Amino acid sequence: MSDTPSLPRRSFLGATAIGIVATRLATGTAFAQAAGSPGRQQASPLKRLQPLEHIVAGVLDIEYFEIDPANGAPVILLHGWPYDIHTYADVAPLLAAAGHRVIVPYLRGYGGTRFLSDKTPRNGQQSALAADVIALMDALKIEKATLAGCDWGARTACIVAALWPQRVTALVSVSGYLIGSQQAGQIPLSPQAEAQWWYQYYFATERGRLGYERNRKEFAKLIWQTASPKWGFDPATFERSAAAFDNPDHVSIVIDNYRWRIGLADGEARFRDLEARLAQAPVIAVPTITLEGDANGAPHPEPSAYAKKFSGPYEHRLVSGGIGHNLPQEAPEAFAAAVLDVTRL
């Protein structure tokens, strides 16, 4: 498959395509995945989210994609590891067609996002990534936005909603409430559950850091395959995202993220108070829809374990059809439907 040509930001979809997508969303066709019918969609022609833009935000020069309809309500879509902004290659145009301003940033350590100073710690702790989102919103002069994410992106979105609810219109989170703490990371799990986290312990060693440095693409492909065992992604789809791992800080951020979780990295003192608040597992009060794929092969909590962590309007959806961990890319219409629905809860 070949890439579709990049178009100016405000015309990512043609008028005909916008009409078709808007009609499908309005009539409920796109909601079939979330209602229990097969979630797998026919693969669309491989597209890149282009053109990309840059903005200085906090300690970063953030690279991001934006579709910006006039006066559209902002939606920020956050990717995880080992994925990139193309997790939302099909979601972003669906939301733009429905009238939203859509921003999809590369997280620290991915794509063209860079640190402004060589002296800034290459810190991957959870609150640092959340602070990056607030800095991005400030830089873009966005007072309030709907946040939606998967994997690291879901955790980051949950943290922003918990700590800065006044900045969040609504939340969509794959695999639910993912806020953690170093204290929680010290509690042993069952052997079966611990085995699913094998890479966390691998990354705790110098051998693991070096192995990921040398084999990051092979490593990422293995995670894609095990986390989404029924997702038949093709080589071009993988390579499109794998390019984001060439970031010079990528390995440092990934290793620090997983070492911090189990207390092997200290984090930054400036985030100490935020982490203390997160260690209390704060309830999230903004309107929320959580999603789970029926074939998620990555470690994830059961919905019943986190339902009470959402005190505002709340709904959980199981997306069927062999949908794995990378739900927005595997079932884009179900994810887009949740984003559109959550503001109406």
C-alpha positions as CSV (number, residue, x, y, z in Angstrom):
1,M,0.0,0.0,0.0
2,S,1.1,3.6,-0.6
3,D,0.8,6.7,1.5
4,T,-2.0,9.1,0.6
5,P,-0.7,12.6,-0.2
6,S,-0.6,15.0,2.6
7,L,-3.1,17.8,2.5
8,P,-3.4,21.2,4.2
9,R,-4.4,20.8,7.9
10,R,-8.0,22.1,7.5
11,S,-8.7,19.9,4.5
12,F,-7.4,16.5,5.6
13,L,-10.7,15.0,4.4
14,G,-12.4,16.0,1.2
15,A,-16.0,17.3,1.4
16,T,-17.4,14.0,0.1
17,A,-15.5,12.0,2.7
18,I,-16.6,14.3,5.5
19,G,-20.2,13.9,4.5
20,I,-19.9,10.1,4.4
21,V,-18.2,10.0,7.8
22,A,-20.6,12.5,9.4
23,T,-23.6,10.5,8.1
24,R,-22.2,7.3,9.5
25,L,-21.6,8.8,12.9
26,A,-25.0,10.6,13.0
27,T,-26.9,7.5,12.0
28,G,-25.2,5.2,14.4
29,T,-23.4,3.0,11.9
30,A,-20.1,3.7,13.5
31,F,-21.4,2.6,16.9
32,A,-21.7,-1.0,15.9
33,Q,-18.3,-2.0,17.4
34,A,-19.2,-0.7,20.8
35,A,-22.5,-2.4,20.7
36,G,-21.1,-5.9,20.5
37,S,-20.9,-6.6,16.7
38,P,-17.6,-7.3,15.1
39,G,-15.1,-4.5,15.8
40,R,-12.6,-5.2,13.1
41,Q,-12.8,-2.7,10.2
42,Q,-11.7,-3.1,6.6
43,A,-8.1,-1.7,6.5
44,S,-8.0,1.8,5.0
45,P,-5.3,2.9,2.6
46,L,-2.1,3.6,4.6
47,K,-2.0,7.3,5.5
48,R,0.3,9.5,7.4
49,L,-0.8,12.2,9.8
50,Q,0.7,15.2,8.0
51,P,1.7,18.0,8.0
52,L,3.3,18.0,11.4
53,E,3.8,21.1,13.5
54,H,6.0,22.1,16.4
55,I,5.4,24.2,19.5
56,V,7.6,25.0,22.5
57,A,5.7,23.7,25.6
58,G,7.4,23.4,29.0
59,V,10.7,21.6,28.7
60,L,9.9,20.3,25.2
61,D,9.6,21.3,21.6
62,I,6.6,19.1,20.8
63,E,5.9,17.7,17.4
64,Y,2.1,17.2,16.8
65,F,-0.5,16.7,14.2
66,E,-3.6,18.9,14.1
67,I,-6.9,19.1,12.2
68,D,-8.4,22.3,13.1
69,P,-12.0,23.0,12.0
70,A,-13.1,26.5,12.8
71,N,-14.3,26.8,16.4
72,G,-14.1,23.0,16.9
73,A,-14.2,21.7,20.5
74,P,-10.6,20.5,21.2
75,V,-9.8,16.8,21.5
76,I,-6.3,15.7,22.4
77,L,-5.4,12.1,21.5
78,L,-2.5,10.5,23.4
79,H,-0.5,7.4,22.2
80,G,1.4,4.9,24.2
81,W,4.3,2.5,24.0
82,P,5.5,1.1,21.7
83,Y,3.2,3.0,19.4
84,D,3.0,6.6,18.0
85,I,0.6,9.2,16.7
86,H,-0.6,6.8,13.9
87,T,-2.6,4.9,16.6
88,Y,-5.1,7.7,15.6
89,A,-4.6,7.7,11.9
90,D,-8.2,6.8,11.3
91,V,-9.7,8.2,14.5
92,A,-8.5,11.8,13.9
93,P,-10.3,12.4,10.6
94,L,-13.5,10.9,12.0
95,L,-13.5,13.4,14.9
96,A,-12.6,16.3,12.6
97,A,-15.5,15.4,10.3
98,A,-17.8,15.7,13.3
99,G,-16.5,19.2,14.0
100,H,-13.7,18.7,16.5
101,R,-10.3,20.4,16.6
102,V,-8.0,17.3,17.0
103,I,-4.5,17.5,18.3
104,V,-2.2,14.4,18.3
105,P,1.2,15.0,19.9
106,Y,4.2,12.8,20.0
107,L,5.1,12.1,23.6
108,R,8.5,12.9,25.0
109,G,10.9,10.4,23.5
110,Y,8.9,9.8,20.3
111,G,8.9,11.2,16.8
112,G,10.2,14.8,16.4
113,T,9.5,15.8,20.0
114,R,12.7,17.1,21.6
115,F,13.9,18.4,24.9
116,L,15.0,22.1,24.8
117,S,18.0,21.5,27.0
118,D,20.6,18.7,27.3
119,K,20.5,19.2,31.0
120,T,16.8,18.3,31.5
121,P,16.4,14.8,33.0
122,R,15.2,12.2,30.5
123,N,12.4,11.4,32.9
124,G,9.6,9.0,32.0
125,Q,7.6,9.0,35.2
126,Q,3.8,9.3,34.9
127,S,3.4,12.8,36.3
128,A,6.0,14.2,33.9
129,L,4.1,13.0,30.9
130,A,0.9,14.5,32.3
131,A,2.7,17.9,32.9
132,D,3.7,17.8,29.3
133,V,0.0,17.7,28.3
134,I,-0.8,20.7,30.5
135,A,2.2,22.6,29.0
136,L,1.0,21.7,25.5
137,M,-2.5,23.0,26.3
138,D,-1.1,26.2,27.7
139,A,1.1,26.7,24.6
140,L,-1.8,26.2,22.3
141,K,-4.1,28.4,24.5
142,I,-6.5,25.5,25.0
143,E,-8.3,26.1,28.3
144,K,-10.3,22.8,28.3
145,A,-10.2,19.7,26.1
146,T,-11.5,16.2,25.9
147,L,-8.6,13.8,26.5
148,A,-8.5,10.3,25.0
149,G,-5.8,7.7,25.2
150,C,-4.5,4.2,25.1
151,D,-1.6,2.6,27.0
152,W,0.7,5.4,28.3
153,G,-1.7,7.8,26.7
154,A,-4.6,6.5,28.7
155,R,-2.7,6.7,32.0
156,T,-1.6,10.3,31.1
157,A,-5.2,11.3,30.3
158,C,-6.4,9.8,33.6
159,I,-3.8,11.7,35.5
160,V,-4.6,15.0,33.9
161,A,-8.3,14.4,34.6
162,A,-7.6,13.6,38.2
163,L,-5.2,16.4,39.0
164,W,-6.5,19.2,36.7
165,P,-10.2,18.4,36.2
166,Q,-10.9,22.0,35.4
167,R,-8.9,21.5,32.2
168,V,-10.7,18.4,31.1
169,T,-14.1,18.4,29.4
170,A,-14.4,14.6,29.3
171,L,-12.2,11.5,29.3
172,V,-11.9,8.3,27.1
173,S,-9.5,5.7,28.5
174,V,-8.7,2.3,27.1
175,S,-8.3,-0.2,29.9
176,G,-9.8,2.2,32.4
177,Y,-8.2,3.7,35.5
178,L,-4.4,3.3,35.0
179,I,-3.0,5.7,37.6
180,G,-0.3,4.0,39.6
181,S,2.4,4.7,42.2
182,Q,5.8,3.5,43.2
183,Q,4.2,2.2,46.4
184,A,1.7,0.1,44.4
185,G,4.6,-1.1,42.2
186,Q,6.2,-2.8,45.3
187,I,3.2,-5.1,45.8
188,P,3.8,-8.6,44.3
189,L,1.3,-9.9,41.8
190,S,0.4,-13.5,41.1
191,P,3.0,-15.5,39.1
192,Q,0.8,-15.4,36.0
193,A,0.4,-11.7,36.3
194,E,4.1,-11.1,36.9
195,A,4.9,-13.1,33.8
196,Q,3.0,-10.6,31.7
197,W,5.3,-7.9,32.9
198,W,8.5,-9.7,31.8
199,Y,9.7,-6.6,29.9
200,Q,9.5,-4.4,33.0
201,Y,12.0,-6.7,34.7
202,Y,14.1,-6.9,31.6
203,F,14.3,-3.2,31.4
204,A,15.4,-3.1,35.1
205,T,18.8,-4.5,34.0
206,E,21.6,-3.0,32.0
207,R,21.3,-6.0,29.6
208,G,17.7,-5.0,29.0
209,R,18.5,-1.4,28.3
210,L,21.2,-2.4,25.9
211,G,18.9,-5.0,24.3
212,Y,16.2,-2.4,23.7
213,E,18.7,0.1,22.4
214,R,19.9,-2.4,19.8
215,N,16.6,-4.1,19.0
216,R,13.9,-1.5,19.5
217,K,12.0,-2.2,16.3
218,E,12.1,-6.0,16.9
219,F,11.1,-5.5,20.5
220,A,8.2,-3.2,19.5
221,K,6.9,-5.7,16.9
222,L,6.9,-8.5,19.5
223,I,4.8,-6.3,21.8
224,W,2.4,-5.5,19.0
225,Q,2.0,-9.2,18.3
226,T,1.5,-10.3,21.9
227,A,-0.7,-7.3,23.0
228,S,-2.9,-7.6,19.9
229,P,-2.8,-11.3,18.9
230,K,-5.6,-11.1,16.4
231,W,-4.5,-7.8,14.8
232,G,-3.1,-8.6,11.3
233,F,-1.1,-5.5,10.8
234,D,1.1,-5.3,7.7
235,P,4.8,-4.4,7.5
236,A,4.0,-0.9,6.2
237,T,1.7,-0.1,9.1
238,F,4.4,-1.2,11.6
239,E,7.2,0.7,9.9
240,R,5.2,3.9,9.8
241,S,5.0,3.9,13.6
242,A,8.5,2.4,14.2
243,A,10.1,5.4,12.7
244,A,9.0,7.3,15.8
245,F,11.4,5.2,18.0
246,D,14.4,6.7,16.3
247,N,14.1,9.7,18.6
248,P,17.5,10.1,20.4
249,D,15.7,10.1,23.8
250,H,13.4,7.2,23.2
251,V,15.3,4.5,24.9
252,S,16.1,6.7,28.0
253,I,12.4,7.6,28.4
254,V,11.1,4.1,28.0
255,I,13.7,2.6,30.4
256,D,13.1,5.3,33.0
257,N,9.3,4.9,32.8
258,Y,9.4,1.2,33.7
259,R,12.2,1.5,36.2
260,W,10.4,4.4,38.0
261,R,7.3,2.2,38.4
262,I,9.2,-0.3,40.5
263,G,11.3,2.2,42.4
264,L,14.5,1.8,40.5
265,A,14.4,5.4,39.3
266,D,13.8,8.4,41.5
267,G,11.9,10.8,39.3
268,E,12.2,14.6,39.7
269,A,11.8,16.4,42.9
270,R,9.5,18.9,41.2
271,F,6.9,16.2,40.7
272,R,7.0,14.8,44.3
273,D,3.8,16.5,45.4
274,L,1.9,15.4,42.3
275,E,3.1,11.8,42.8
276,A,2.0,12.0,46.5
277,R,-1.5,12.9,45.3
278,L,-1.6,10.2,42.7
279,A,-0.5,7.6,45.3
280,Q,-3.9,8.2,46.9
281,A,-5.6,6.9,43.8
282,P,-7.7,10.0,43.3
283,V,-11.3,9.6,42.0
284,I,-11.9,11.0,38.5
285,A,-15.1,13.2,38.4
286,V,-15.2,14.3,34.7
287,P,-17.6,12.4,32.3
288,T,-15.8,9.2,31.3
289,I,-16.1,6.3,28.9
290,T,-13.7,3.4,29.4
291,L,-13.1,0.9,26.6
292,E,-11.6,-2.6,26.5
293,G,-10.9,-4.9,23.5
294,D,-12.1,-8.5,23.8
295,A,-8.6,-9.8,22.7
296,N,-6.3,-7.5,24.7
297,G,-3.1,-9.5,25.3
298,A,-1.4,-6.9,27.4
299,P,-1.6,-6.6,31.2
300,H,-4.8,-4.8,32.1
301,P,-7.3,-4.5,35.0
302,E,-10.8,-5.9,34.9
303,P,-13.5,-3.2,34.5
304,S,-15.0,-4.1,37.8
305,A,-11.8,-3.2,39.6
306,Y,-11.9,0.4,38.5
307,A,-15.5,1.3,37.9
308,K,-15.8,3.1,41.3
309,K,-12.8,5.3,40.5
310,F,-15.1,7.3,38.2
311,S,-17.5,9.4,40.2
312,G,-19.0,11.4,37.4
313,P,-21.2,10.3,34.5
314,Y,-19.6,7.0,33.4
315,E,-19.9,4.1,30.9
316,H,-17.8,1.1,30.1
317,R,-17.8,-0.5,26.6
318,L,-16.4,-3.9,25.5
319,V,-15.3,-3.8,21.9
320,S,-15.7,-7.2,20.3
321,G,-14.3,-8.7,17.1
322,G,-10.8,-9.7,18.2
323,I,-9.7,-6.2,19.3
324,G,-6.4,-6.1,21.1
325,H,-4.5,-3.5,23.2
326,N,-4.1,-0.9,20.5
327,L,-7.8,-0.4,20.3
328,P,-8.0,3.1,18.6
329,Q,-6.0,1.7,15.6
330,E,-7.7,-1.7,15.5
331,A,-11.3,-0.3,16.0
332,P,-11.2,3.4,15.1
333,E,-14.9,3.8,14.7
334,A,-15.6,2.4,18.1
335,F,-13.0,4.7,19.7
336,A,-14.3,7.8,17.8
337,A,-17.8,7.0,18.8
338,A,-16.8,7.0,22.4
339,V,-15.1,10.4,22.1
340,L,-18.3,11.8,20.5
341,D,-20.6,10.2,23.1
342,V,-18.6,11.1,26.2
343,T,-19.4,14.8,26.0
344,R,-23.1,13.9,25.9
345,L,-23.1,11.8,29.1
